[in-house]
Amino acid sequence: MPEQKCVIVGASHAGTQLSLSLRQGGWQGRIVLLGDEPVKPYQRPPLSKAILSGEKSAEQIPIRPASVIENAGIELTLGQRVERIDRERKLLHLDDGETLGYDKLALTLGAYPSTIKLTGSDKTGVHYLRKLADVEQIRPFIGRGKNAVIVGGGYIGLEAAAILRQTGMFVTILEALPRVMQRVTAPVVSDFYERLHREEGVEIITGALVTSIEGENHVERVHCADGSEHDADLVIIAVGVLPHTRLAEEAGLDVEDGILVDEFAHTSDPDIVAAGDCTRHYNPIYRRRVRLESVQNAMDQAKTAASALNGDPQPYHALPWFWSDQYDVKLQIAGLSQGYDNIVQRGDPETGRSFSVFYFQGDRLLAVDAINRPGEFMMGKKLILNGTDIDKIALADESTPVKDLLGA
């Protein structure tokens, strides 16, 4: 039997994990890992934190050491983009005009920044923040006493604001919605983060609709619909991301706000799997399809995809979790809060920097936001997975340890 070849398109968290898990799971054939960036696979979360601040270099954030990938016999090809998938002939058409055949194909394509079309959005000093190259382009505009405007008050925007403020820049966040992180947190958490940033010297303006970016060649100011102007030496646009689905769509795979995959990470083509930010899957815990943008999902779903390719399918049913670091505050999120109708708080969100919010739908715990409370994050994960009946009065009482609630 000829040697089987698996090609993995996308060399970020999901692609790297999939390649290693595939080999560890017993794949004997070739494994080709294609990355469209000219650098070895690196961790993305530090981009808006330690890399942006200059605390760490690109060499310090590999997903896995290069020797691990090499010793696993994985053929890493960088700076190579796939233009088209020919499913009938099992060929990938590459951007240099060459083709690459496959027996099995894995799509770990990730996501790309949502863009906004504004007058002046192409000026020097206006950037998005998703790749290492983005940070390298941003860093020359960072400087003590300079002005930075962040368009968007989600995780990336807030993390970037925290880092830029700590470098001595004057930072303004312009958020179009009535509160920051509105799509993913309760008002009490949004209020806390607005207070946190204001205490650190960041100006936050909600309900702000940006209409144009002005300046001769370089950005100088940002205009809003209410007539306000904000000085800017640097603008970072952070208004979310979209899944990379073009290749899958053009190849005729099922796509719906992400490449649709089953519980084993199979796409609608039995010889193609997909994992990570680009996918949409059914989550049995929440009994609905979800598309997740997290390292946890990328890594765990990649392991599921590798198992499927090795003929040992293992269903994917992990509890989603996320984190965000801003200043001295670590937010850890367990579960998905969408659909909640009541919350329970532990701790005081109006003073200090430590509390938790437990999201319920009726009496069912959906999610936990733990701010500087790792113990409650860990116990929250167990409470969600166990479906434990929870005494909400005891939960709100900080004198009751969460572990006692788990035991009950």
Contacts in CASP RR format, 6 or more apart in sequence:
PFRMAT RR
TARGET T0000
AUTHOR 0000-0000-0000
METHOD contacts of the structure
MODEL  1
MPEQKCVIVGASHAGTQLSLSLRQGGWQGRIVLLGDEPVKPYQRPPLSKA
ILSGEKSAEQIPIRPASVIENAGIELTLGQRVERIDRERKLLHLDDGETL
GYDKLALTLGAYPSTIKLTGSDKTGVHYLRKLADVEQIRPFIGRGKNAVI
VGGGYIGLEAAAILRQTGMFVTILEALPRVMQRVTAPVVSDFYERLHREE
GVEIITGALVTSIEGENHVERVHCADGSEHDADLVIIAVGVLPHTRLAEE
AGLDVEDGILVDEFAHTSDPDIVAAGDCTRHYNPIYRRRVRLESVQNAMD
QAKTAASALNGDPQPYHALPWFWSDQYDVKLQIAGLSQGYDNIVQRGDPE
TGRSFSVFYFQGDRLLAVDAINRPGEFMMGKKLILNGTDIDKIALADEST
PVKDLLGA
3 28 0 8 1.000
3 29 0 8 1.000
3 30 0 8 1.000
4 27 0 8 1.000
4 28 0 8 1.000
4 29 0 8 1.000
4 30 0 8 1.000
4 103 0 8 1.000
4 104 0 8 1.000
5 29 0 8 1.000
5 30 0 8 1.000
5 31 0 8 1.000
5 32 0 8 1.000
5 101 0 8 1.000
5 102 0 8 1.000
5 103 0 8 1.000
5 104 0 8 1.000
6 22 0 8 1.000
6 27 0 8 1.000
6 29 0 8 1.000
6 30 0 8 1.000
6 31 0 8 1.000
6 32 0 8 1.000
6 102 0 8 1.000
6 103 0 8 1.000
6 104 0 8 1.000
6 105 0 8 1.000
6 106 0 8 1.000
6 309 0 8 1.000
7 32 0 8 1.000
7 34 0 8 1.000
7 92 0 8 1.000
7 100 0 8 1.000
7 101 0 8 1.000
7 102 0 8 1.000
7 104 0 8 1.000
7 105 0 8 1.000
7 106 0 8 1.000
8 15 0 8 1.000
8 18 0 8 1.000
8 19 0 8 1.000
8 22 0 8 1.000
8 31 0 8 1.000
8 32 0 8 1.000
8 33 0 8 1.000
8 34 0 8 1.000
8 105 0 8 1.000
8 106 0 8 1.000
8 108 0 8 1.000
9 34 0 8 1.000
9 35 0 8 1.000
9 82 0 8 1.000
9 92 0 8 1.000
9 105 0 8 1.000
9 106 0 8 1.000
9 107 0 8 1.000
9 108 0 8 1.000
9 109 0 8 1.000
9 247 0 8 1.000
10 33 0 8 1.000
10 34 0 8 1.000
10 35 0 8 1.000
10 36 0 8 1.000
10 107 0 8 1.000
10 108 0 8 1.000
10 109 0 8 1.000
10 110 0 8 1.000
11 33 0 8 1.000
11 34 0 8 1.000
11 35 0 8 1.000
11 36 0 8 1.000
11 37 0 8 1.000
11 40 0 8 1.000
11 41 0 8 1.000
11 76 0 8 1.000
11 78 0 8 1.000
11 108 0 8 1.000
12 41 0 8 1.000
12 44 0 8 1.000
12 63 0 8 1.000
12 108 0 8 1.000
12 110 0 8 1.000
12 298 0 8 1.000
13 41 0 8 1.000
13 43 0 8 1.000
13 44 0 8 1.000
13 63 0 8 1.000
13 276 0 8 1.000
13 295 0 8 1.000
13 298 0 8 1.000
13 299 0 8 1.000
13 302 0 8 1.000
14 108 0 8 1.000
14 110 0 8 1.000
14 275 0 8 1.000
14 276 0 8 1.000
14 277 0 8 1.000
14 298 0 8 1.000
14 299 0 8 1.000
14 301 0 8 1.000
14 302 0 8 1.000
15 33 0 8 1.000
15 41 0 8 1.000
15 106 0 8 1.000
15 108 0 8 1.000
15 275 0 8 1.000
15 298 0 8 1.000
15 302 0 8 1.000
16 33 0 8 1.000
16 41 0 8 1.000
16 63 0 8 1.000
16 64 0 8 1.000
16 69 0 8 1.000
17 63 0 8 1.000
17 298 0 8 1.000
17 299 0 8 1.000
17 302 0 8 1.000
17 303 0 8 1.000
17 306 0 8 1.000
18 106 0 8 1.000
18 108 0 8 1.000
18 275 0 8 1.000
18 302 0 8 1.000
18 303 0 8 1.000
18 305 0 8 1.000
18 306 0 8 1.000
19 31 0 8 1.000
19 33 0 8 1.000
19 69 0 8 1.000
19 72 0 8 1.000
19 74 0 8 1.000
20 64 0 8 1.000
20 68 0 8 1.000
20 69 0 8 1.000
20 72 0 8 1.000
20 74 0 8 1.000
21 302 0 8 1.000
21 303 0 8 1.000
21 306 0 8 1.000
21 307 0 8 1.000
22 31 0 8 1.000
22 306 0 8 1.000
22 309 0 8 1.000
22 310 0 8 1.000
23 31 0 8 1.000
23 72 0 8 1.000
23 73 0 8 1.000
23 74 0 8 1.000
24 72 0 8 1.000
24 306 0 8 1.000
25 306 0 8 1.000
25 307 0 8 1.000
25 310 0 8 1.000
25 312 0 8 1.000
26 310 0 8 1.000
27 306 0 8 1.000
27 309 0 8 1.000
27 310 0 8 1.000
30 75 0 8 1.000
31 72 0 8 1.000
31 73 0 8 1.000
31 74 0 8 1.000
31 75 0 8 1.000
32 74 0 8 1.000
32 75 0 8 1.000
32 77 0 8 1.000
32 100 0 8 1.000
32 102 0 8 1.000
33 41 0 8 1.000
33 69 0 8 1.000
33 74 0 8 1.000
33 75 0 8 1.000
33 76 0 8 1.000
33 77 0 8 1.000
34 77 0 8 1.000
34 80 0 8 1.000
34 82 0 8 1.000
34 100 0 8 1.000
35 41 0 8 1.000
35 76 0 8 1.000
35 77 0 8 1.000
35 78 0 8 1.000
35 79 0 8 1.000
35 80 0 8 1.000
35 81 0 8 1.000
36 79 0 8 1.000
36 80 0 8 1.000
36 81 0 8 1.000
36 82 0 8 1.000
37 78 0 8 1.000
37 79 0 8 1.000
37 131 0 8 1.000
37 132 0 8 1.000
37 133 0 8 1.000
38 78 0 8 1.000
38 79 0 8 1.000
39 58 0 8 1.000
39 78 0 8 1.000
39 132 0 8 1.000
40 62 0 8 1.000
40 66 0 8 1.000
40 76 0 8 1.000
40 78 0 8 1.000
41 62 0 8 1.000
41 63 0 8 1.000
41 64 0 8 1.000
41 69 0 8 1.000
41 76 0 8 1.000
42 58 0 8 1.000
42 61 0 8 1.000
42 62 0 8 1.000
42 63 0 8 1.000
42 132 0 8 1.000
43 61 0 8 1.000
43 62 0 8 1.000
43 63 0 8 1.000
43 295 0 8 1.000
44 130 0 8 1.000
44 295 0 8 1.000
45 295 0 8 1.000
45 323 0 8 1.000
46 56 0 8 1.000
46 61 0 8 1.000
47 129 0 8 1.000
47 130 0 8 1.000
47 131 0 8 1.000
47 132 0 8 1.000
47 134 0 8 1.000
47 135 0 8 1.000
48 129 0 8 1.000
48 156 0 8 1.000
48 157 0 8 1.000
48 159 0 8 1.000
48 160 0 8 1.000
48 163 0 8 1.000
49 159 0 8 1.000
49 163 0 8 1.000
49 325 0 8 1.000
50 56 0 8 1.000
50 61 0 8 1.000
51 57 0 8 1.000
51 58 0 8 1.000
51 61 0 8 1.000
51 132 0 8 1.000
51 135 0 8 1.000
52 129 0 8 1.000
52 135 0 8 1.000
52 138 0 8 1.000
52 139 0 8 1.000
52 142 0 8 1.000
52 160 0 8 1.000
52 163 0 8 1.000
52 164 0 8 1.000
53 163 0 8 1.000
53 166 0 8 1.000
53 167 0 8 1.000
54 139 0 8 1.000
58 132 0 8 1.000
69 76 0 8 1.000
70 76 0 8 1.000
80 94 0 8 1.000
80 95 0 8 1.000
80 96 0 8 1.000
81 94 0 8 1.000
81 95 0 8 1.000
82 92 0 8 1.000
82 93 0 8 1.000
82 94 0 8 1.000
82 95 0 8 1.000
82 247 0 8 1.000
83 93 0 8 1.000
83 94 0 8 1.000
83 95 0 8 1.000
84 92 0 8 1.000
84 93 0 8 1.000
84 247 0 8 1.000
84 250 0 8 1.000
84 251 0 8 1.000
85 91 0 8 1.000
85 92 0 8 1.000
85 93 0 8 1.000
85 105 0 8 1.000
85 247 0 8 1.000
85 248 0 8 1.000
85 250 0 8 1.000
85 251 0 8 1.000
86 92 0 8 1.000
86 93 0 8 1.000
86 251 0 8 1.000
87 251 0 8 1.000
87 252 0 8 1.000
87 269 0 8 1.000
87 271 0 8 1.000
87 272 0 8 1.000
90 101 0 8 1.000
90 102 0 8 1.000
90 103 0 8 1.000
90 105 0 8 1.000
90 271 0 8 1.000
91 99 0 8 1.000
91 100 0 8 1.000
91 101 0 8 1.000
91 102 0 8 1.000
92 99 0 8 1.000
92 100 0 8 1.000
92 101 0 8 1.000
92 102 0 8 1.000
92 105 0 8 1.000
93 99 0 8 1.000
94 100 0 8 1.000
102 271 0 8 1.000
103 271 0 8 1.000
104 271 0 8 1.000
104 272 0 8 1.000
104 273 0 8 1.000
104 309 0 8 1.000
105 269 0 8 1.000
105 271 0 8 1.000
105 272 0 8 1.000
105 273 0 8 1.000
106 272 0 8 1.000
106 273 0 8 1.000
106 274 0 8 1.000
106 275 0 8 1.000
106 305 0 8 1.000
106 309 0 8 1.000
107 247 0 8 1.000
107 248 0 8 1.000
107 259 0 8 1.000
107 267 0 8 1.000
107 272 0 8 1.000
107 273 0 8 1.000
107 274 0 8 1.000
107 275 0 8 1.000
107 278 0 8 1.000
108 274 0 8 1.000
108 275 0 8 1.000
108 276 0 8 1.000
108 278 0 8 1.000
108 298 0 8 1.000
108 302 0 8 1.000
109 243 0 8 1.000
109 244 0 8 1.000
109 245 0 8 1.000
109 247 0 8 1.000
109 248 0 8 1.000
109 259 0 8 1.000
109 274 0 8 1.000
109 277 0 8 1.000
109 278 0 8 1.000
110 243 0 8 1.000
110 244 0 8 1.000
110 276 0 8 1.000
110 277 0 8 1.000
110 278 0 8 1.000
110 298 0 8 1.000
111 130 0 8 1.000
111 241 0 8 1.000
111 242 0 8 1.000
111 243 0 8 1.000
111 244 0 8 1.000
111 277 0 8 1.000
111 278 0 8 1.000
111 293 0 8 1.000
112 130 0 8 1.000
112 241 0 8 1.000
112 242 0 8 1.000
112 244 0 8 1.000
113 128 0 8 1.000
113 129 0 8 1.000
113 130 0 8 1.000
113 237 0 8 1.000
113 238 0 8 1.000
113 239 0 8 1.000
113 240 0 8 1.000
113 241 0 8 1.000
113 242 0 8 1.000
114 239 0 8 1.000
114 240 0 8 1.000
114 241 0 8 1.000
114 242 0 8 1.000
115 121 0 8 1.000
115 128 0 8 1.000
115 237 0 8 1.000
116 151 0 8 1.000
116 210 0 8 1.000
116 237 0 8 1.000
116 239 0 8 1.000
118 210 0 8 1.000
118 211 0 8 1.000
118 212 0 8 1.000
118 213 0 8 1.000
119 211 0 8 1.000
119 212 0 8 1.000
119 213 0 8 1.000
120 126 0 8 1.000
120 212 0 8 1.000
120 213 0 8 1.000
120 214 0 8 1.000
120 215 0 8 1.000
120 219 0 8 1.000
121 213 0 8 1.000
121 237 0 8 1.000
123 213 0 8 1.000
123 215 0 8 1.000
123 217 0 8 1.000
123 218 0 8 1.000
123 219 0 8 1.000
124 217 0 8 1.000
124 218 0 8 1.000
124 219 0 8 1.000
125 141 0 8 1.000
125 218 0 8 1.000
125 219 0 8 1.000
125 233 0 8 1.000
125 234 0 8 1.000
125 235 0 8 1.000
126 213 0 8 1.000
126 219 0 8 1.000
126 235 0 8 1.000
126 237 0 8 1.000
127 134 0 8 1.000
127 137 0 8 1.000
127 138 0 8 1.000
127 141 0 8 1.000
127 234 0 8 1.000
127 235 0 8 1.000
127 236 0 8 1.000
127 237 0 8 1.000
128 134 0 8 1.000
128 236 0 8 1.000
128 237 0 8 1.000
128 238 0 8 1.000
129 135 0 8 1.000
129 138 0 8 1.000
129 156 0 8 1.000
129 157 0 8 1.000
129 160 0 8 1.000
129 236 0 8 1.000
129 238 0 8 1.000
130 241 0 8 1.000
138 234 0 8 1.000
138 236 0 8 1.000
141 148 0 8 1.000
141 233 0 8 1.000
141 234 0 8 1.000
142 148 0 8 1.000
142 164 0 8 1.000
142 167 0 8 1.000
142 169 0 8 1.000
142 234 0 8 1.000
143 167 0 8 1.000
143 168 0 8 1.000
143 169 0 8 1.000
144 167 0 8 1.000
144 168 0 8 1.000
144 169 0 8 1.000
145 168 0 8 1.000
145 169 0 8 1.000
145 170 0 8 1.000
146 169 0 8 1.000
146 170 0 8 1.000
146 233 0 8 1.000
146 234 0 8 1.000
147 169 0 8 1.000
147 170 0 8 1.000
147 171 0 8 1.000
147 172 0 8 1.000
147 230 0 8 1.000
147 231 0 8 1.000
147 232 0 8 1.000
147 233 0 8 1.000
147 234 0 8 1.000
148 161 0 8 1.000
148 164 0 8 1.000
148 169 0 8 1.000
148 170 0 8 1.000
148 171 0 8 1.000
148 172 0 8 1.000
148 232 0 8 1.000
148 233 0 8 1.000
148 234 0 8 1.000
148 235 0 8 1.000
148 236 0 8 1.000
149 171 0 8 1.000
149 172 0 8 1.000
149 173 0 8 1.000
149 174 0 8 1.000
149 222 0 8 1.000
149 230 0 8 1.000
149 232 0 8 1.000
149 234 0 8 1.000
149 235 0 8 1.000
149 236 0 8 1.000
150 157 0 8 1.000
150 158 0 8 1.000
150 160 0 8 1.000
150 161 0 8 1.000
150 164 0 8 1.000
150 171 0 8 1.000
150 172 0 8 1.000
150 173 0 8 1.000
150 174 0 8 1.000
150 235 0 8 1.000
150 236 0 8 1.000
150 238 0 8 1.000
151 174 0 8 1.000
151 210 0 8 1.000
151 222 0 8 1.000
151 235 0 8 1.000
151 236 0 8 1.000
151 237 0 8 1.000
151 238 0 8 1.000
151 239 0 8 1.000
152 173 0 8 1.000
152 174 0 8 1.000
152 175 0 8 1.000
152 176 0 8 1.000
152 237 0 8 1.000
152 238 0 8 1.000
152 239 0 8 1.000
153 173 0 8 1.000
153 175 0 8 1.000
153 180 0 8 1.000
153 181 0 8 1.000
153 238 0 8 1.000
154 175 0 8 1.000
154 180 0 8 1.000
154 181 0 8 1.000
154 184 0 8 1.000
154 238 0 8 1.000
154 240 0 8 1.000
155 181 0 8 1.000
155 184 0 8 1.000
155 324 0 8 1.000
156 238 0 8 1.000
156 240 0 8 1.000
157 173 0 8 1.000
157 236 0 8 1.000
157 238 0 8 1.000
158 173 0 8 1.000
158 180 0 8 1.000
158 181 0 8 1.000
158 193 0 8 1.000
158 197 0 8 1.000
158 324 0 8 1.000
158 326 0 8 1.000
159 324 0 8 1.000
159 325 0 8 1.000
159 326 0 8 1.000
160 236 0 8 1.000
160 238 0 8 1.000
161 171 0 8 1.000
161 173 0 8 1.000
161 197 0 8 1.000
161 202 0 8 1.000
162 197 0 8 1.000
162 200 0 8 1.000
162 202 0 8 1.000
162 326 0 8 1.000
162 327 0 8 1.000
164 171 0 8 1.000
164 234 0 8 1.000
165 171 0 8 1.000
165 197 0 8 1.000
165 200 0 8 1.000
165 201 0 8 1.000
165 202 0 8 1.000
166 200 0 8 1.000
166 327 0 8 1.000
169 234 0 8 1.000
170 203 0 8 1.000
171 201 0 8 1.000
171 202 0 8 1.000
171 203 0 8 1.000
172 202 0 8 1.000
172 203 0 8 1.000
172 204 0 8 1.000
172 205 0 8 1.000
172 230 0 8 1.000
172 232 0 8 1.000
173 180 0 8 1.000
173 197 0 8 1.000
173 202 0 8 1.000
173 203 0 8 1.000
173 204 0 8 1.000
173 205 0 8 1.000
174 205 0 8 1.000
174 208 0 8 1.000
174 210 0 8 1.000
174 222 0 8 1.000
174 224 0 8 1.000
174 230 0 8 1.000
175 204 0 8 1.000
175 205 0 8 1.000
175 206 0 8 1.000
175 207 0 8 1.000
175 208 0 8 1.000
176 207 0 8 1.000
176 208 0 8 1.000
176 209 0 8 1.000
176 210 0 8 1.000
177 183 0 8 1.000
177 206 0 8 1.000
177 207 0 8 1.000
178 206 0 8 1.000
178 207 0 8 1.000
179 187 0 8 1.000
179 190 0 8 1.000
179 191 0 8 1.000
179 194 0 8 1.000
179 206 0 8 1.000
180 190 0 8 1.000
180 193 0 8 1.000
180 194 0 8 1.000
180 204 0 8 1.000
180 206 0 8 1.000
181 189 0 8 1.000
181 190 0 8 1.000
181 193 0 8 1.000
182 190 0 8 1.000
184 333 0 8 1.000
184 337 0 8 1.000
185 337 0 8 1.000
185 357 0 8 1.000
185 369 0 8 1.000
186 337 0 8 1.000
186 340 0 8 1.000
186 343 0 8 1.000
186 357 0 8 1.000
186 359 0 8 1.000
186 369 0 8 1.000
188 343 0 8 1.000
188 345 0 8 1.000
188 349 0 8 1.000
188 357 0 8 1.000
189 349 0 8 1.000
189 357 0 8 1.000
189 369 0 8 1.000
189 371 0 8 1.000
191 349 0 8 1.000
191 350 0 8 1.000
192 349 0 8 1.000
192 350 0 8 1.000
192 355 0 8 1.000
192 371 0 8 1.000
193 326 0 8 1.000
194 204 0 8 1.000
194 206 0 8 1.000
195 350 0 8 1.000
196 326 0 8 1.000
196 327 0 8 1.000
196 329 0 8 1.000
196 353 0 8 1.000
197 204 0 8 1.000
197 326 0 8 1.000
198 204 0 8 1.000
200 327 0 8 1.000
205 224 0 8 1.000
205 228 0 8 1.000
208 224 0 8 1.000
208 225 0 8 1.000
208 226 0 8 1.000
208 228 0 8 1.000
209 224 0 8 1.000
209 225 0 8 1.000
209 226 0 8 1.000
210 222 0 8 1.000
210 223 0 8 1.000
210 224 0 8 1.000
210 225 0 8 1.000
211 223 0 8 1.000
211 224 0 8 1.000
211 225 0 8 1.000
212 222 0 8 1.000
212 223 0 8 1.000
213 219 0 8 1.000
213 221 0 8 1.000
213 222 0 8 1.000
213 223 0 8 1.000
213 232 0 8 1.000
213 235 0 8 1.000
214 220 0 8 1.000
214 221 0 8 1.000
214 222 0 8 1.000
214 223 0 8 1.000
214 229 0 8 1.000
215 221 0 8 1.000
218 233 0 8 1.000
219 232 0 8 1.000
219 233 0 8 1.000
219 234 0 8 1.000
219 235 0 8 1.000
220 231 0 8 1.000
220 232 0 8 1.000
221 229 0 8 1.000
221 230 0 8 1.000
221 231 0 8 1.000
221 232 0 8 1.000
222 229 0 8 1.000
222 230 0 8 1.000
222 232 0 8 1.000
222 235 0 8 1.000
223 229 0 8 1.000
224 230 0 8 1.000
241 277 0 8 1.000
241 293 0 8 1.000
243 257 0 8 1.000
243 258 0 8 1.000
243 259 0 8 1.000
243 277 0 8 1.000
243 278 0 8 1.000
243 279 0 8 1.000
243 280 0 8 1.000
243 291 0 8 1.000
244 277 0 8 1.000
244 278 0 8 1.000
245 255 0 8 1.000
245 258 0 8 1.000
245 259 0 8 1.000
245 278 0 8 1.000
248 255 0 8 1.000
248 258 0 8 1.000
248 259 0 8 1.000
248 267 0 8 1.000
248 274 0 8 1.000
248 278 0 8 1.000
249 255 0 8 1.000
251 269 0 8 1.000
252 268 0 8 1.000
253 259 0 8 1.000
253 260 0 8 1.000
253 267 0 8 1.000
253 268 0 8 1.000
253 269 0 8 1.000
253 272 0 8 1.000
254 260 0 8 1.000
254 267 0 8 1.000
254 268 0 8 1.000
256 280 0 8 1.000
256 289 0 8 1.000
257 280 0 8 1.000
257 291 0 8 1.000
258 278 0 8 1.000
258 279 0 8 1.000
258 280 0 8 1.000
258 291 0 8 1.000
259 267 0 8 1.000
259 274 0 8 1.000
259 278 0 8 1.000
259 279 0 8 1.000
259 280 0 8 1.000
260 267 0 8 1.000
260 268 0 8 1.000
260 279 0 8 1.000
260 280 0 8 1.000
260 281 0 8 1.000
260 289 0 8 1.000
261 267 0 8 1.000
261 273 0 8 1.000
261 274 0 8 1.000
261 275 0 8 1.000
261 279 0 8 1.000
261 280 0 8 1.000
261 281 0 8 1.000
261 301 0 8 1.000
262 281 0 8 1.000
262 282 0 8 1.000
263 281 0 8 1.000
263 282 0 8 1.000
263 284 0 8 1.000
263 304 0 8 1.000
263 315 0 8 1.000
263 316 0 8 1.000
263 317 0 8 1.000
264 273 0 8 1.000
264 304 0 8 1.000
264 305 0 8 1.000
264 307 0 8 1.000
264 308 0 8 1.000
264 313 0 8 1.000
264 314 0 8 1.000
264 315 0 8 1.000
264 316 0 8 1.000
265 273 0 8 1.000
265 274 0 8 1.000
265 275 0 8 1.000
265 279 0 8 1.000
265 281 0 8 1.000
265 301 0 8 1.000
265 304 0 8 1.000
265 305 0 8 1.000
265 308 0 8 1.000
265 316 0 8 1.000
266 272 0 8 1.000
266 273 0 8 1.000
266 308 0 8 1.000
267 273 0 8 1.000
267 274 0 8 1.000
273 305 0 8 1.000
273 308 0 8 1.000
273 309 0 8 1.000
274 305 0 8 1.000
275 298 0 8 1.000
275 301 0 8 1.000
275 302 0 8 1.000
275 304 0 8 1.000
275 305 0 8 1.000
276 292 0 8 1.000
276 297 0 8 1.000
276 298 0 8 1.000
276 301 0 8 1.000
276 302 0 8 1.000
277 291 0 8 1.000
277 292 0 8 1.000
277 293 0 8 1.000
277 297 0 8 1.000
277 298 0 8 1.000
279 291 0 8 1.000
279 301 0 8 1.000
280 289 0 8 1.000
280 290 0 8 1.000
280 291 0 8 1.000
281 289 0 8 1.000
281 290 0 8 1.000
281 291 0 8 1.000
281 301 0 8 1.000
281 316 0 8 1.000
282 288 0 8 1.000
282 289 0 8 1.000
282 290 0 8 1.000
283 289 0 8 1.000
283 290 0 8 1.000
283 317 0 8 1.000
283 320 0 8 1.000
283 336 0 8 1.000
284 317 0 8 1.000
285 317 0 8 1.000
285 319 0 8 1.000
285 335 0 8 1.000
285 384 0 8 1.000
285 385 0 8 1.000
286 336 0 8 1.000
286 366 0 8 1.000
290 320 0 8 1.000
290 336 0 8 1.000
292 320 0 8 1.000
294 320 0 8 1.000
294 321 0 8 1.000
294 322 0 8 1.000
296 318 0 8 1.000
296 320 0 8 1.000
296 321 0 8 1.000
296 322 0 8 1.000
297 318 0 8 1.000
297 320 0 8 1.000
300 316 0 8 1.000
300 318 0 8 1.000
301 316 0 8 1.000
301 318 0 8 1.000
303 314 0 8 1.000
304 314 0 8 1.000
304 315 0 8 1.000
304 316 0 8 1.000
307 313 0 8 1.000
307 314 0 8 1.000
308 314 0 8 1.000
319 334 0 8 1.000
319 335 0 8 1.000
319 381 0 8 1.000
319 384 0 8 1.000
319 385 0 8 1.000
320 334 0 8 1.000
320 335 0 8 1.000
320 336 0 8 1.000
321 332 0 8 1.000
321 333 0 8 1.000
321 334 0 8 1.000
321 335 0 8 1.000
321 377 0 8 1.000
321 381 0 8 1.000
322 332 0 8 1.000
322 333 0 8 1.000
323 330 0 8 1.000
323 331 0 8 1.000
323 332 0 8 1.000
323 333 0 8 1.000
324 330 0 8 1.000
324 331 0 8 1.000
324 333 0 8 1.000
325 331 0 8 1.000
328 353 0 8 1.000
328 372 0 8 1.000
329 353 0 8 1.000
329 371 0 8 1.000
329 372 0 8 1.000
330 371 0 8 1.000
330 372 0 8 1.000
330 374 0 8 1.000
331 369 0 8 1.000
331 370 0 8 1.000
331 371 0 8 1.000
332 369 0 8 1.000
332 370 0 8 1.000
332 373 0 8 1.000
332 374 0 8 1.000
332 377 0 8 1.000
333 367 0 8 1.000
333 368 0 8 1.000
333 369 0 8 1.000
333 370 0 8 1.000
333 377 0 8 1.000
334 367 0 8 1.000
334 368 0 8 1.000
334 370 0 8 1.000
334 377 0 8 1.000
334 380 0 8 1.000
334 381 0 8 1.000
334 384 0 8 1.000
335 366 0 8 1.000
335 367 0 8 1.000
335 368 0 8 1.000
335 381 0 8 1.000
335 384 0 8 1.000
336 366 0 8 1.000
336 367 0 8 1.000
337 359 0 8 1.000
337 366 0 8 1.000
337 367 0 8 1.000
337 369 0 8 1.000
338 366 0 8 1.000
339 361 0 8 1.000
339 366 0 8 1.000
340 359 0 8 1.000
340 360 0 8 1.000
340 361 0 8 1.000
340 366 0 8 1.000
340 367 0 8 1.000
341 360 0 8 1.000
341 361 0 8 1.000
341 362 0 8 1.000
342 360 0 8 1.000
342 362 0 8 1.000
343 357 0 8 1.000
343 358 0 8 1.000
343 359 0 8 1.000
343 360 0 8 1.000
344 357 0 8 1.000
344 358 0 8 1.000
344 360 0 8 1.000
344 392 0 8 1.000
344 395 0 8 1.000
344 396 0 8 1.000
345 355 0 8 1.000
345 356 0 8 1.000
345 357 0 8 1.000
345 358 0 8 1.000
345 396 0 8 1.000
346 355 0 8 1.000
346 356 0 8 1.000
346 357 0 8 1.000
346 358 0 8 1.000
346 373 0 8 1.000
346 376 0 8 1.000
346 395 0 8 1.000
346 396 0 8 1.000
346 398 0 8 1.000
346 402 0 8 1.000
347 354 0 8 1.000
347 355 0 8 1.000
347 356 0 8 1.000
347 398 0 8 1.000
348 355 0 8 1.000
349 355 0 8 1.000
349 357 0 8 1.000
349 371 0 8 1.000
353 371 0 8 1.000
353 372 0 8 1.000
354 371 0 8 1.000
354 372 0 8 1.000
354 373 0 8 1.000
355 371 0 8 1.000
355 373 0 8 1.000
356 368 0 8 1.000
356 369 0 8 1.000
356 370 0 8 1.000
356 371 0 8 1.000
356 373 0 8 1.000
356 376 0 8 1.000
356 377 0 8 1.000
357 368 0 8 1.000
357 369 0 8 1.000
358 365 0 8 1.000
358 367 0 8 1.000
358 368 0 8 1.000
358 380 0 8 1.000
358 390 0 8 1.000
358 395 0 8 1.000
359 365 0 8 1.000
359 366 0 8 1.000
359 367 0 8 1.000
359 368 0 8 1.000
359 369 0 8 1.000
360 366 0 8 1.000
360 392 0 8 1.000
363 389 0 8 1.000
363 390 0 8 1.000
363 392 0 8 1.000
364 387 0 8 1.000
365 380 0 8 1.000
365 383 0 8 1.000
365 384 0 8 1.000
365 387 0 8 1.000
365 388 0 8 1.000
365 390 0 8 1.000
366 384 0 8 1.000
367 384 0 8 1.000
368 376 0 8 1.000
368 377 0 8 1.000
368 380 0 8 1.000
368 381 0 8 1.000
368 383 0 8 1.000
368 384 0 8 1.000
370 376 0 8 1.000
370 377 0 8 1.000
370 380 0 8 1.000
375 402 0 8 1.000
376 402 0 8 1.000
379 402 0 8 1.000
379 403 0 8 1.000
379 405 0 8 1.000
379 406 0 8 1.000
380 402 0 8 1.000
382 388 0 8 1.000
382 406 0 8 1.000
383 390 0 8 1.000
383 402 0 8 1.000
383 405 0 8 1.000
383 406 0 8 1.000
386 406 0 8 1.000
388 405 0 8 1.000
388 406 0 8 1.000
388 407 0 8 1.000
388 408 0 8 1.000
389 408 0 8 1.000
390 405 0 8 1.000
391 405 0 8 1.000
391 408 0 8 1.000
394 400 0 8 1.000
394 404 0 8 1.000
394 405 0 8 1.000
394 408 0 8 1.000
395 402 0 8 1.000
395 405 0 8 1.000
END
